[in-house]
Amino acid sequence: MTQSSAPIAIGIDVGGTQTRVAAIDPNGLVRARCQRPTAELSDADRLVGWLADAAATIERETAVNPGAVPPAGIAVPGTLDSNRRTVVRSLNLPFLQGLPLADMLAKRFGRKPALLTDADAATWGEYNARRPRPGRFVHLRLGTGVACGAVIDGHVQRLDVDRRDHLDLLVADTGQSALPCPCGRRGCLETIASGPAIELAARQLIGTTNLNGIQAAWEQGHRPVTQLLEHVADALAIVLARLASHFGTRVLYLGGGVAERLPCLLELMASRLRHTGSQKPEGTPTPEPAILGDDAGVVGAGLWGMLAANGPSLPAGSDP
Ligand SMILES: [Zn+2]
C-alpha cells in the first residue's frame, strides 16, 4: 500500500445527523467536500460503501495523483477501545457498536484510516485552527450528544477509552431528581444541554423544537424559555467550572450545533461563571465560542489522519 505524500488528507465525520467527507490540506482548510444524512447510511455496509465512494470522488476533484493514497481519519460519536480499532459504545448511532470500523474501511479504502472519537476530532480541529495554539485547550461540544476533549501541551488527552458511560466530569446534576441518561448514569449534562434535551423541554413550553426559534423566544423575553435556558446555563456553568479546575485552565471553548444556534447560552453562562468565579483565587472560568462550526470534526479527523500517516508517531499524550 502506498502512503501518499499528497498535500491532502481525507477527513470523515460520522455525525449523529450528517456524515461528512472532505479533503483537508495541512493548514486545516477544506478543499472539497460531500455530505449525506447519517440516517440514510444506518448500517455498516452502506456506511462503509458510501464513505469509500465519497472519498474516491473527492480525490478525483482535488486531482490526487492516480496511485497516490492520501491518509485518512474517521471520527465517530461514541467511545473506542484502547487500540482505536473498534467502537465500544455509541449512544446516538448504536449500529456502530462493536464494529471494527478501521479494519472494515481499510478493506474498501486501500488504506487504514486513523479512528478517533468525534469529540477528539472536533477538539483537534479547533485547537489547530487557533493562533497561537493554547497550551491548555479544553473543548466542550453540545450537539446531538455532549462530549468534551482536551489538548494539553499539544497532546490530545484520551478521555473516552473503553468507557460505556459519560465521564464524571460531565455529570451536572447529582440531586434526587436528576434525569436518567441513556448511558446508564443520572444527571449527565447530556440530559440537560444536548440538542434533543433542550428541544424536548422547549416543545412542552412553546411547541417548537427549532433551536433558532428557541433563541428568538429568549430574545423576545419569553419567560418560560428564559427559565429553561437559565437552567441549561446553570448546568453548563457547573461542568465548565469543573473542567477548568481539572485541566488547570481558565478559558474553555464551547462548540457544537447547540452552542452555535443558541448564542444566548454563552452569555447566560458567562454571567453565572463570573458570579461564582469571582470568589475563587484562580479567577473566573471564561467560555469562548468555537470557530470551525460544523467543519470541526471533519477538519480534525483529516489533520489527525495526516499526522498518524506522516508523523513518526502520534503526539505522546494522544495515547497515554
Ligand atoms: Zn450519561
py3Dmol code that shows the C-alpha trace and the ligand (Angstrom):
import py3Dmol

protein = """\
ATOM      1  CA  MET A   1       0.000   0.000   0.000  1.00  0.00           C
ATOM      2  CA  THR A   2       1.358   3.407  -0.945  1.00  0.00           C
ATOM      3  CA  GLN A   3       1.003   6.133   1.623  1.00  0.00           C
ATOM      4  CA  SER A   4       0.921   9.359  -0.281  1.00  0.00           C
ATOM      5  CA  SER A   5       2.836  12.493   0.497  1.00  0.00           C
ATOM      6  CA  ALA A   6      -0.058  14.282  -1.257  1.00  0.00           C
ATOM      7  CA  PRO A   7      -0.867  17.562   0.408  1.00  0.00           C
ATOM      8  CA  ILE A   8      -4.322  16.499   1.461  1.00  0.00           C
ATOM      9  CA  ALA A   9      -5.885  14.001   3.806  1.00  0.00           C
ATOM     10  CA  ILE A  10      -9.400  12.617   3.755  1.00  0.00           C
ATOM     11  CA  GLY A  11     -11.359  13.632   6.851  1.00  0.00           C
ATOM     12  CA  ILE A  12     -14.539  11.737   7.704  1.00  0.00           C
ATOM     13  CA  ASP A  13     -17.000  12.743  10.384  1.00  0.00           C
ATOM     14  CA  VAL A  14     -19.864  10.320  11.024  1.00  0.00           C
ATOM     15  CA  GLY A  15     -22.194  12.616  12.949  1.00  0.00           C
ATOM     16  CA  GLY A  16     -25.472  11.991  14.707  1.00  0.00           C
ATOM     17  CA  THR A  17     -27.250  13.900  11.916  1.00  0.00           C
ATOM     18  CA  GLN A  18     -24.869  14.325   8.953  1.00  0.00           C
ATOM     19  CA  THR A  19     -21.951  12.290   7.693  1.00  0.00           C
ATOM     20  CA  ARG A  20     -19.254  14.424   6.110  1.00  0.00           C
ATOM     21  CA  VAL A  21     -16.258  13.545   3.960  1.00  0.00           C
ATOM     22  CA  ALA A  22     -13.742  16.227   2.970  1.00  0.00           C
ATOM     23  CA  ALA A  23     -10.268  16.794   1.569  1.00  0.00           C
ATOM     24  CA  ILE A  24      -8.271  18.671   4.196  1.00  0.00           C
ATOM     25  CA  ASP A  25      -4.984  20.419   3.477  1.00  0.00           C
ATOM     26  CA  PRO A  26      -2.129  20.679   6.007  1.00  0.00           C
ATOM     27  CA  ASN A  27      -3.418  24.089   7.138  1.00  0.00           C
ATOM     28  CA  GLY A  28      -6.787  22.607   8.021  1.00  0.00           C
ATOM     29  CA  LEU A  29      -8.601  24.131   5.045  1.00  0.00           C
ATOM     30  CA  VAL A  30     -11.374  22.178   3.316  1.00  0.00           C
ATOM     31  CA  ARG A  31     -10.511  21.660  -0.386  1.00  0.00           C
ATOM     32  CA  ALA A  32     -13.535  19.561  -1.392  1.00  0.00           C
ATOM     33  CA  ARG A  33     -16.413  18.016   0.474  1.00  0.00           C
ATOM     34  CA  CYS A  34     -19.575  15.980   0.367  1.00  0.00           C
ATOM     35  CA  GLN A  35     -22.119  15.010   2.970  1.00  0.00           C
ATOM     36  CA  ARG A  36     -25.180  12.861   3.441  1.00  0.00           C
ATOM     37  CA  PRO A  37     -27.745  12.391   6.230  1.00  0.00           C
ATOM     38  CA  THR A  38     -26.470   9.645   8.527  1.00  0.00           C
ATOM     39  CA  ALA A  39     -29.998   8.188   8.685  1.00  0.00           C
ATOM     40  CA  GLU A  40     -29.524   7.111   5.036  1.00  0.00           C
ATOM     41  CA  LEU A  41     -26.347   5.208   5.975  1.00  0.00           C
ATOM     42  CA  SER A  42     -27.523   3.389   9.030  1.00  0.00           C
ATOM     43  CA  ASP A  43     -25.964   0.012   8.525  1.00  0.00           C
ATOM     44  CA  ALA A  44     -22.296  -0.835   8.412  1.00  0.00           C
ATOM     45  CA  ASP A  45     -22.024  -1.972   4.781  1.00  0.00           C
ATOM     46  CA  ARG A  46     -23.951   1.004   3.438  1.00  0.00           C
ATOM     47  CA  LEU A  47     -21.881   3.415   5.520  1.00  0.00           C
ATOM     48  CA  VAL A  48     -18.518   1.954   4.544  1.00  0.00           C
ATOM     49  CA  GLY A  49     -19.524   1.704   0.870  1.00  0.00           C
ATOM     50  CA  TRP A  50     -20.652   5.323   0.704  1.00  0.00           C
ATOM     51  CA  LEU A  51     -17.552   6.582   2.539  1.00  0.00           C
ATOM     52  CA  ALA A  52     -15.275   4.789   0.083  1.00  0.00           C
ATOM     53  CA  ASP A  53     -17.172   6.193  -2.926  1.00  0.00           C
ATOM     54  CA  ALA A  54     -17.239   9.706  -1.440  1.00  0.00           C
ATOM     55  CA  ALA A  55     -13.500   9.625  -0.719  1.00  0.00           C
ATOM     56  CA  ALA A  56     -12.788   8.470  -4.296  1.00  0.00           C
ATOM     57  CA  THR A  57     -14.919  11.305  -5.707  1.00  0.00           C
ATOM     58  CA  ILE A  58     -13.153  13.874  -3.560  1.00  0.00           C
ATOM     59  CA  GLU A  59      -9.732  12.569  -4.516  1.00  0.00           C
ATOM     60  CA  ARG A  60     -10.658  12.986  -8.189  1.00  0.00           C
ATOM     61  CA  GLU A  61     -11.912  16.523  -7.524  1.00  0.00           C
ATOM     62  CA  THR A  62      -8.713  17.508  -5.781  1.00  0.00           C
ATOM     63  CA  ALA A  63      -6.562  15.902  -8.507  1.00  0.00           C
ATOM     64  CA  VAL A  64      -4.741  13.482  -6.259  1.00  0.00           C
ATOM     65  CA  ASN A  65      -2.213  11.590  -8.387  1.00  0.00           C
ATOM     66  CA  PRO A  66      -3.550   8.230  -9.549  1.00  0.00           C
ATOM     67  CA  GLY A  67      -1.949   5.575  -7.375  1.00  0.00           C
ATOM     68  CA  ALA A  68      -1.359   8.003  -4.526  1.00  0.00           C
ATOM     69  CA  VAL A  69      -3.329   7.212  -1.407  1.00  0.00           C
ATOM     70  CA  PRO A  70      -3.925  10.195   0.852  1.00  0.00           C
ATOM     71  CA  PRO A  71      -4.074   9.423   4.560  1.00  0.00           C
ATOM     72  CA  ALA A  72      -7.472   9.405   6.216  1.00  0.00           C
ATOM     73  CA  GLY A  73      -9.009   9.896   9.639  1.00  0.00           C
ATOM     74  CA  ILE A  74     -12.532   8.963  10.682  1.00  0.00           C
ATOM     75  CA  ALA A  75     -14.434  10.410  13.636  1.00  0.00           C
ATOM     76  CA  VAL A  76     -17.391   8.638  15.234  1.00  0.00           C
ATOM     77  CA  PRO A  77     -19.728   9.627  18.061  1.00  0.00           C
ATOM     78  CA  GLY A  78     -19.054   7.345  20.998  1.00  0.00           C
ATOM     79  CA  THR A  79     -16.164   5.655  22.720  1.00  0.00           C
ATOM     80  CA  LEU A  80     -13.382   3.481  21.314  1.00  0.00           C
ATOM     81  CA  ASP A  81     -11.308   0.583  22.522  1.00  0.00           C
ATOM     82  CA  SER A  82      -7.823   1.436  23.734  1.00  0.00           C
ATOM     83  CA  ASN A  83      -6.263   0.450  20.388  1.00  0.00           C
ATOM     84  CA  ARG A  84      -8.567   2.773  18.476  1.00  0.00           C
ATOM     85  CA  ARG A  85      -9.841  -0.035  16.260  1.00  0.00           C
ATOM     86  CA  THR A  86     -13.395  -0.685  17.410  1.00  0.00           C
ATOM     87  CA  VAL A  87     -16.362   1.402  18.540  1.00  0.00           C
ATOM     88  CA  VAL A  88     -17.141   0.322  22.105  1.00  0.00           C
ATOM     89  CA  ARG A  89     -20.340   2.292  22.517  1.00  0.00           C
ATOM     90  CA  SER A  90     -22.304   4.853  20.561  1.00  0.00           C
ATOM     91  CA  LEU A  91     -25.494   6.104  22.178  1.00  0.00           C
ATOM     92  CA  ASN A  92     -26.569   8.056  19.111  1.00  0.00           C
ATOM     93  CA  LEU A  93     -25.566   5.549  16.421  1.00  0.00           C
ATOM     94  CA  PRO A  94     -25.904   2.122  18.060  1.00  0.00           C
ATOM     95  CA  PHE A  95     -25.302   0.283  14.768  1.00  0.00           C
ATOM     96  CA  LEU A  96     -21.639   1.312  15.092  1.00  0.00           C
ATOM     97  CA  GLN A  97     -21.196  -0.552  18.382  1.00  0.00           C
ATOM     98  CA  GLY A  98     -18.730  -3.412  18.264  1.00  0.00           C
ATOM     99  CA  LEU A  99     -17.738  -2.617  14.667  1.00  0.00           C
ATOM    100  CA  PRO A 100     -14.043  -2.878  13.787  1.00  0.00           C
ATOM    101  CA  LEU A 101     -14.569   0.213  11.697  1.00  0.00           C
ATOM    102  CA  ALA A 102     -10.912   0.996  10.930  1.00  0.00           C
ATOM    103  CA  ASP A 103     -10.334  -2.527   9.558  1.00  0.00           C
ATOM    104  CA  MET A 104     -13.587  -2.530   7.566  1.00  0.00           C
ATOM    105  CA  LEU A 105     -12.673   0.763   5.958  1.00  0.00           C
ATOM    106  CA  ALA A 106      -9.137  -0.410   5.247  1.00  0.00           C
ATOM    107  CA  LYS A 107     -10.537  -3.195   3.026  1.00  0.00           C
ATOM    108  CA  ARG A 108     -12.614  -0.778   0.935  1.00  0.00           C
ATOM    109  CA  PHE A 109     -10.227   2.173   1.092  1.00  0.00           C
ATOM    110  CA  GLY A 110      -6.859   0.708   0.240  1.00  0.00           C
ATOM    111  CA  ARG A 111      -5.513   2.414   3.345  1.00  0.00           C
ATOM    112  CA  LYS A 112      -6.165   2.197   7.034  1.00  0.00           C
ATOM    113  CA  PRO A 113      -7.797   5.326   8.411  1.00  0.00           C
ATOM    114  CA  ALA A 114      -6.999   6.578  11.887  1.00  0.00           C
ATOM    115  CA  LEU A 115     -10.113   6.164  14.033  1.00  0.00           C
ATOM    116  CA  LEU A 116     -10.957   8.724  16.716  1.00  0.00           C
ATOM    117  CA  THR A 117     -13.961   9.969  18.641  1.00  0.00           C
ATOM    118  CA  ASP A 118     -15.955  12.901  17.300  1.00  0.00           C
ATOM    119  CA  ALA A 119     -15.091  14.866  20.441  1.00  0.00           C
ATOM    120  CA  ASP A 120     -11.353  14.324  19.925  1.00  0.00           C
ATOM    121  CA  ALA A 121     -11.631  15.129  16.210  1.00  0.00           C
ATOM    122  CA  ALA A 122     -13.510  18.381  16.787  1.00  0.00           C
ATOM    123  CA  THR A 123     -11.138  19.298  19.602  1.00  0.00           C
ATOM    124  CA  TRP A 124      -8.082  18.623  17.419  1.00  0.00           C
ATOM    125  CA  GLY A 125      -9.591  20.639  14.557  1.00  0.00           C
ATOM    126  CA  GLU A 126     -10.489  23.591  16.754  1.00  0.00           C
ATOM    127  CA  TYR A 127      -7.117  23.504  18.533  1.00  0.00           C
ATOM    128  CA  ASN A 128      -5.224  23.560  15.236  1.00  0.00           C
ATOM    129  CA  ALA A 129      -7.334  26.475  13.991  1.00  0.00           C
ATOM    130  CA  ARG A 130      -6.168  28.734  16.856  1.00  0.00           C
ATOM    131  CA  ARG A 131      -3.231  31.113  16.517  1.00  0.00           C
ATOM    132  CA  PRO A 132      -1.410  30.966  18.790  1.00  0.00           C
ATOM    133  CA  ARG A 133      -2.344  27.457  19.878  1.00  0.00           C
ATOM    134  CA  PRO A 134      -3.276  27.440  23.551  1.00  0.00           C
ATOM    135  CA  GLY A 135      -1.100  25.408  25.906  1.00  0.00           C
ATOM    136  CA  ARG A 136      -4.249  24.074  27.556  1.00  0.00           C
ATOM    137  CA  PHE A 137      -7.179  23.732  25.196  1.00  0.00           C
ATOM    138  CA  VAL A 138     -10.380  22.340  26.687  1.00  0.00           C
ATOM    139  CA  HIS A 139     -13.391  21.992  24.420  1.00  0.00           C
ATOM    140  CA  LEU A 140     -16.972  21.116  25.299  1.00  0.00           C
ATOM    141  CA  ARG A 141     -19.315  20.177  22.456  1.00  0.00           C
ATOM    142  CA  LEU A 142     -23.077  20.390  22.632  1.00  0.00           C
ATOM    143  CA  GLY A 143     -24.868  18.640  19.803  1.00  0.00           C
ATOM    144  CA  THR A 144     -26.972  15.511  19.477  1.00  0.00           C
ATOM    145  CA  GLY A 145     -24.769  14.341  22.338  1.00  0.00           C
ATOM    146  CA  VAL A 146     -22.486  16.135  24.773  1.00  0.00           C
ATOM    147  CA  ALA A 147     -18.768  15.368  24.973  1.00  0.00           C
ATOM    148  CA  CYS A 148     -15.525  17.071  25.852  1.00  0.00           C
ATOM    149  CA  GLY A 149     -11.957  16.905  24.643  1.00  0.00           C
ATOM    150  CA  ALA A 150      -8.679  18.431  25.737  1.00  0.00           C
ATOM    151  CA  VAL A 151      -5.285  19.147  24.157  1.00  0.00           C
ATOM    152  CA  ILE A 152      -2.593  19.757  26.752  1.00  0.00           C
ATOM    153  CA  ASP A 153       0.847  20.894  25.548  1.00  0.00           C
ATOM    154  CA  GLY A 154      -0.002  19.676  22.048  1.00  0.00           C
ATOM    155  CA  HIS A 155      -1.266  16.259  23.140  1.00  0.00           C
ATOM    156  CA  VAL A 156      -4.866  15.090  22.866  1.00  0.00           C
ATOM    157  CA  GLN A 157      -5.923  13.662  26.219  1.00  0.00           C
ATOM    158  CA  ARG A 158      -7.724  10.349  25.811  1.00  0.00           C
ATOM    159  CA  LEU A 159     -10.801  10.634  27.964  1.00  0.00           C
ATOM    160  CA  ASP A 160     -13.142   8.082  26.415  1.00  0.00           C
ATOM    161  CA  VAL A 161     -11.087   4.895  26.213  1.00  0.00           C
ATOM    162  CA  ASP A 162     -13.131   1.753  26.807  1.00  0.00           C
ATOM    163  CA  ARG A 163     -15.914   3.725  28.517  1.00  0.00           C
ATOM    164  CA  ARG A 164     -19.573   2.814  28.267  1.00  0.00           C
ATOM    165  CA  ASP A 165     -20.925   5.838  30.142  1.00  0.00           C
ATOM    166  CA  HIS A 166     -20.276   9.569  30.400  1.00  0.00           C
ATOM    167  CA  LEU A 167     -17.306  10.947  32.309  1.00  0.00           C
ATOM    168  CA  ASP A 168     -17.693  12.056  35.932  1.00  0.00           C
ATOM    169  CA  LEU A 169     -16.593  15.464  34.670  1.00  0.00           C
ATOM    170  CA  LEU A 170     -19.797  15.687  32.616  1.00  0.00           C
ATOM    171  CA  VAL A 171     -22.299  14.954  35.397  1.00  0.00           C
ATOM    172  CA  ALA A 172     -24.139  18.207  36.100  1.00  0.00           C
ATOM    173  CA  ASP A 173     -26.915  17.144  38.460  1.00  0.00           C
ATOM    174  CA  THR A 174     -26.317  14.893  41.468  1.00  0.00           C
ATOM    175  CA  GLY A 175     -29.682  15.647  43.111  1.00  0.00           C
ATOM    176  CA  GLN A 176     -32.558  13.263  43.798  1.00  0.00           C
ATOM    177  CA  SER A 177     -34.475  14.450  40.754  1.00  0.00           C
ATOM    178  CA  ALA A 178     -31.556  14.052  38.306  1.00  0.00           C
ATOM    179  CA  LEU A 179     -32.799  12.645  35.000  1.00  0.00           C
ATOM    180  CA  PRO A 180     -31.657   9.204  33.836  1.00  0.00           C
ATOM    181  CA  CYS A 181     -29.210   9.349  30.923  1.00  0.00           C
ATOM    182  CA  PRO A 182     -29.175   6.744  28.117  1.00  0.00           C
ATOM    183  CA  CYS A 183     -25.579   5.966  29.180  1.00  0.00           C
ATOM    184  CA  GLY A 184     -26.887   4.457  32.428  1.00  0.00           C
ATOM    185  CA  ARG A 185     -25.922   7.275  34.787  1.00  0.00           C
ATOM    186  CA  ARG A 186     -28.120  10.064  36.102  1.00  0.00           C
ATOM    187  CA  GLY A 187     -27.748  13.809  35.753  1.00  0.00           C
ATOM    188  CA  CYS A 188     -25.287  13.837  32.839  1.00  0.00           C
ATOM    189  CA  LEU A 189     -25.023  17.177  31.064  1.00  0.00           C
ATOM    190  CA  GLU A 190     -26.426  15.370  28.009  1.00  0.00           C
ATOM    191  CA  THR A 191     -29.826  15.061  29.762  1.00  0.00           C
ATOM    192  CA  ILE A 192     -29.961  18.862  30.124  1.00  0.00           C
ATOM    193  CA  ALA A 193     -27.889  20.582  27.447  1.00  0.00           C
ATOM    194  CA  SER A 194     -27.908  18.305  24.381  1.00  0.00           C
ATOM    195  CA  GLY A 195     -29.974  19.331  21.347  1.00  0.00           C
ATOM    196  CA  PRO A 196     -32.632  16.630  21.942  1.00  0.00           C
ATOM    197  CA  ALA A 197     -32.924  17.516  25.671  1.00  0.00           C
ATOM    198  CA  ILE A 198     -33.407  21.242  25.012  1.00  0.00           C
ATOM    199  CA  GLU A 199     -35.783  20.571  22.121  1.00  0.00           C
ATOM    200  CA  LEU A 200     -37.936  18.242  24.210  1.00  0.00           C
ATOM    201  CA  ALA A 201     -38.207  20.801  27.014  1.00  0.00           C
ATOM    202  CA  ALA A 202     -38.928  23.631  24.558  1.00  0.00           C
ATOM    203  CA  ARG A 203     -41.624  21.664  22.763  1.00  0.00           C
ATOM    204  CA  GLN A 204     -43.532  21.423  26.016  1.00  0.00           C
ATOM    205  CA  LEU A 205     -43.182  25.196  26.539  1.00  0.00           C
ATOM    206  CA  ILE A 206     -43.628  26.818  23.130  1.00  0.00           C
ATOM    207  CA  GLY A 207     -44.441  23.984  20.740  1.00  0.00           C
ATOM    208  CA  THR A 208     -41.252  24.354  18.688  1.00  0.00           C
ATOM    209  CA  THR A 209     -38.147  22.221  18.668  1.00  0.00           C
ATOM    210  CA  ASN A 210     -36.230  24.571  16.407  1.00  0.00           C
ATOM    211  CA  LEU A 211     -33.142  25.961  18.144  1.00  0.00           C
ATOM    212  CA  ASN A 212     -33.354  29.218  16.192  1.00  0.00           C
ATOM    213  CA  GLY A 213     -36.955  29.561  17.392  1.00  0.00           C
ATOM    214  CA  ILE A 214     -35.826  28.982  20.972  1.00  0.00           C
ATOM    215  CA  GLN A 215     -33.137  31.671  20.615  1.00  0.00           C
ATOM    216  CA  ALA A 216     -35.766  34.042  19.191  1.00  0.00           C
ATOM    217  CA  ALA A 217     -38.135  33.343  22.104  1.00  0.00           C
ATOM    218  CA  TRP A 218     -35.312  34.193  24.517  1.00  0.00           C
ATOM    219  CA  GLU A 219     -34.597  37.444  22.658  1.00  0.00           C
ATOM    220  CA  GLN A 220     -38.290  38.349  22.974  1.00  0.00           C
ATOM    221  CA  GLY A 221     -38.112  37.782  26.726  1.00  0.00           C
ATOM    222  CA  HIS A 222     -40.372  34.706  26.760  1.00  0.00           C
ATOM    223  CA  ARG A 223     -40.240  33.926  30.483  1.00  0.00           C
ATOM    224  CA  PRO A 224     -40.599  30.096  30.472  1.00  0.00           C
ATOM    225  CA  VAL A 225     -37.967  29.806  27.721  1.00  0.00           C
ATOM    226  CA  THR A 226     -35.642  32.113  29.647  1.00  0.00           C
ATOM    227  CA  GLN A 227     -36.069  29.929  32.734  1.00  0.00           C
ATOM    228  CA  LEU A 228     -35.332  26.808  30.681  1.00  0.00           C
ATOM    229  CA  LEU A 229     -32.169  28.347  29.229  1.00  0.00           C
ATOM    230  CA  GLU A 230     -31.060  29.610  32.636  1.00  0.00           C
ATOM    231  CA  HIS A 231     -31.389  26.043  33.908  1.00  0.00           C
ATOM    232  CA  VAL A 232     -29.273  24.797  30.970  1.00  0.00           C
ATOM    233  CA  ALA A 233     -26.704  27.565  31.577  1.00  0.00           C
ATOM    234  CA  ASP A 234     -26.502  26.653  35.270  1.00  0.00           C
ATOM    235  CA  ALA A 235     -25.685  23.039  34.389  1.00  0.00           C
ATOM    236  CA  LEU A 236     -23.122  24.175  31.815  1.00  0.00           C
ATOM    237  CA  ALA A 237     -21.511  26.538  34.311  1.00  0.00           C
ATOM    238  CA  ILE A 238     -21.123  23.683  36.825  1.00  0.00           C
ATOM    239  CA  VAL A 239     -19.422  21.469  34.241  1.00  0.00           C
ATOM    240  CA  LEU A 240     -17.244  24.233  32.793  1.00  0.00           C
ATOM    241  CA  ALA A 241     -16.024  25.276  36.242  1.00  0.00           C
ATOM    242  CA  ARG A 242     -15.151  21.639  36.929  1.00  0.00           C
ATOM    243  CA  LEU A 243     -13.331  21.262  33.602  1.00  0.00           C
ATOM    244  CA  ALA A 244     -11.405  24.495  34.268  1.00  0.00           C
ATOM    245  CA  SER A 245     -10.291  23.225  37.643  1.00  0.00           C
ATOM    246  CA  HIS A 246      -9.491  19.681  36.400  1.00  0.00           C
ATOM    247  CA  PHE A 247      -7.380  20.795  33.432  1.00  0.00           C
ATOM    248  CA  GLY A 248      -5.884  23.876  35.089  1.00  0.00           C
ATOM    249  CA  THR A 249      -7.136  26.434  32.614  1.00  0.00           C
ATOM    250  CA  ARG A 250      -9.351  29.488  32.780  1.00  0.00           C
ATOM    251  CA  VAL A 251     -10.525  29.712  29.142  1.00  0.00           C
ATOM    252  CA  LEU A 252     -12.840  26.976  27.829  1.00  0.00           C
ATOM    253  CA  TYR A 253     -14.093  26.577  24.289  1.00  0.00           C
ATOM    254  CA  LEU A 254     -17.702  25.770  23.540  1.00  0.00           C
ATOM    255  CA  GLY A 255     -18.736  24.236  20.206  1.00  0.00           C
ATOM    256  CA  GLY A 256     -21.344  22.075  18.505  1.00  0.00           C
ATOM    257  CA  GLY A 257     -24.674  22.876  16.888  1.00  0.00           C
ATOM    258  CA  VAL A 258     -26.439  23.797  20.140  1.00  0.00           C
ATOM    259  CA  ALA A 259     -23.761  26.293  21.178  1.00  0.00           C
ATOM    260  CA  GLU A 260     -23.793  27.772  17.695  1.00  0.00           C
ATOM    261  CA  ARG A 261     -27.559  28.132  17.372  1.00  0.00           C
ATOM    262  CA  LEU A 262     -28.192  29.263  20.951  1.00  0.00           C
ATOM    263  CA  PRO A 263     -25.579  32.011  21.471  1.00  0.00           C
ATOM    264  CA  CYS A 264     -27.650  33.216  24.435  1.00  0.00           C
ATOM    265  CA  LEU A 265     -26.257  30.240  26.374  1.00  0.00           C
ATOM    266  CA  LEU A 266     -22.752  31.681  26.235  1.00  0.00           C
ATOM    267  CA  GLU A 267     -23.992  34.971  27.656  1.00  0.00           C
ATOM    268  CA  LEU A 268     -26.050  33.343  30.418  1.00  0.00           C
ATOM    269  CA  MET A 269     -23.236  31.005  31.348  1.00  0.00           C
ATOM    270  CA  ALA A 270     -20.555  33.699  31.391  1.00  0.00           C
ATOM    271  CA  SER A 271     -22.699  35.669  33.812  1.00  0.00           C
ATOM    272  CA  ARG A 272     -23.088  32.672  36.120  1.00  0.00           C
ATOM    273  CA  LEU A 273     -19.382  31.851  35.981  1.00  0.00           C
ATOM    274  CA  ARG A 274     -18.473  35.466  36.771  1.00  0.00           C
ATOM    275  CA  HIS A 275     -20.685  35.288  39.821  1.00  0.00           C
ATOM    276  CA  THR A 276     -19.197  32.048  41.187  1.00  0.00           C
ATOM    277  CA  GLY A 277     -15.663  32.550  39.837  1.00  0.00           C
ATOM    278  CA  SER A 278     -15.164  35.955  41.429  1.00  0.00           C
ATOM    279  CA  GLN A 279     -14.824  34.175  44.769  1.00  0.00           C
ATOM    280  CA  LYS A 280     -12.067  31.866  43.536  1.00  0.00           C
ATOM    281  CA  PRO A 281      -8.366  32.759  43.624  1.00  0.00           C
ATOM    282  CA  GLU A 282      -7.696  31.287  40.168  1.00  0.00           C
ATOM    283  CA  GLY A 283     -10.226  33.690  38.623  1.00  0.00           C
ATOM    284  CA  THR A 284     -13.348  33.306  36.574  1.00  0.00           C
ATOM    285  CA  PRO A 285     -13.647  30.473  34.032  1.00  0.00           C
ATOM    286  CA  THR A 286     -14.379  32.113  30.693  1.00  0.00           C
ATOM    287  CA  PRO A 287     -16.262  30.379  27.865  1.00  0.00           C
ATOM    288  CA  GLU A 288     -15.201  31.208  24.304  1.00  0.00           C
ATOM    289  CA  PRO A 289     -17.090  30.168  21.157  1.00  0.00           C
ATOM    290  CA  ALA A 290     -15.532  27.577  18.853  1.00  0.00           C
ATOM    291  CA  ILE A 291     -14.691  28.860  15.364  1.00  0.00           C
ATOM    292  CA  LEU A 292     -14.992  25.999  12.849  1.00  0.00           C
ATOM    293  CA  GLY A 293     -18.712  25.314  13.161  1.00  0.00           C
ATOM    294  CA  ASP A 294     -19.876  22.045  11.586  1.00  0.00           C
ATOM    295  CA  ASP A 295     -16.459  21.520   9.953  1.00  0.00           C
ATOM    296  CA  ALA A 296     -14.583  20.985  13.233  1.00  0.00           C
ATOM    297  CA  GLY A 297     -14.900  17.186  13.196  1.00  0.00           C
ATOM    298  CA  VAL A 298     -14.035  16.628   9.565  1.00  0.00           C
ATOM    299  CA  VAL A 299     -11.065  19.035   9.737  1.00  0.00           C
ATOM    300  CA  GLY A 300      -9.763  17.415  12.923  1.00  0.00           C
ATOM    301  CA  ALA A 301     -10.201  13.914  11.505  1.00  0.00           C
ATOM    302  CA  GLY A 302      -8.260  14.846   8.352  1.00  0.00           C
ATOM    303  CA  LEU A 303      -5.417  16.502  10.269  1.00  0.00           C
ATOM    304  CA  TRP A 304      -5.275  13.542  12.628  1.00  0.00           C
ATOM    305  CA  GLY A 305      -5.101  11.102   9.708  1.00  0.00           C
ATOM    306  CA  MET A 306      -2.266  13.165   8.213  1.00  0.00           C
ATOM    307  CA  LEU A 307      -0.394  13.143  11.497  1.00  0.00           C
ATOM    308  CA  ALA A 308      -0.882   9.405  12.005  1.00  0.00           C
ATOM    309  CA  ALA A 309       0.388   8.623   8.491  1.00  0.00           C
ATOM    310  CA  ASN A 310       3.228  11.091   8.172  1.00  0.00           C
ATOM    311  CA  GLY A 311       4.498  11.740  11.677  1.00  0.00           C
ATOM    312  CA  PRO A 312       6.985   9.473  13.407  1.00  0.00           C
ATOM    313  CA  SER A 313       4.211   8.812  15.907  1.00  0.00           C
ATOM    314  CA  LEU A 314       1.127  10.494  17.242  1.00  0.00           C
ATOM    315  CA  PRO A 315       1.805  13.114  19.920  1.00  0.00           C
ATOM    316  CA  ALA A 316       2.799  11.149  23.004  1.00  0.00           C
ATOM    317  CA  GLY A 317      -0.106  12.241  25.135  1.00  0.00           C
ATOM    318  CA  SER A 318      -2.530  11.178  22.454  1.00  0.00           C
ATOM    319  CA  ASP A 319      -2.253   7.605  23.578  1.00  0.00           C
ATOM    320  CA  PRO A 320      -1.407   7.949  27.248  1.00  0.00           C
TER     321      PRO A 320
END
"""
ligand_1 = """\
1
ZN
Zn -24.749 9.968 30.514
"""
view = py3Dmol.view(width=600, height=400)
view.addModel(protein, "pdb")
view.setStyle({"model": 0}, {"cartoon": {"style": "trace"}})
view.addModel(ligand_1, "xyz")
view.setStyle({"model": 1}, {"stick": {}})
view.zoomTo()
view.show()
